[in-house]
């Protein structure tokens, strides 16, 4: 699918991997909706990138909120052709620690945002994609989700985060099969250690130590490298129903 003149919808698009994706799509001629809760960053990015990019304050866990953002997408272009799910949160708690058992509310919140929020955006945007006119190859839309290497090698304290990302991995193929009849492809990217706001608060020494864990290249990934993979997936019609690790060959240790 071509990017130019199509409409992209990016959850979590105000920062990190989502921001890089918004920039990549806009640079290649797409109209883009930034669906995020970070109002100041989202509006600033939209103003910087121009009239074809719009920020819509969006809670991915709320049906009405995503419906509203989808409606806004129709004001900048007819139909939504690209969905990239980058919205997500993290949490670190052991199943049992000196403080007692893992906080159930924390576990539920991470699942709600990362997994349920991703599915909420998929189902509502896919409904709109199904009504698009197909291109010459029969494509109507492309959906790209964000998992993590933690889905496969979750570290100590990552039960909630790994469960949420493992759920995204697990639903990739069945949703791709569900949407095949509508001409909509579904893919998932599982990033390794990337230089996102999650790591920006760490001291340089800690960041370098994390980067050194990556076999090659021995550094944190740049969000632009995630965005380049998003572009490749959109443009390659045979990529469907699969999870791609983007991790420099890292395999996470227990801690």
Secondary structure, 3 states (H helix, E strand, C coil): CCCCCCEEEEECCCCHHHHHHHHHHHHCCCEEEEEECCHHHHHHHHHHHCCCEEEEECCCCCHHHHHHHHHHHHHHCCCCCEEEECCCCCCCECCEECCEECCHHHHHHHHHHHHHHHHHHHHHHHHHHCCCCCCCCCCCEEEEEECCHHHCCCCCCEHHHHHHHHHHHHHHHHHHHHHHHHCEEEEEEEECCECCHHHHCCCHHHHHHHHHCCCCCCCCECHHHHHHHHHHHHHCCCCCCCEEEECCCCCCCCC
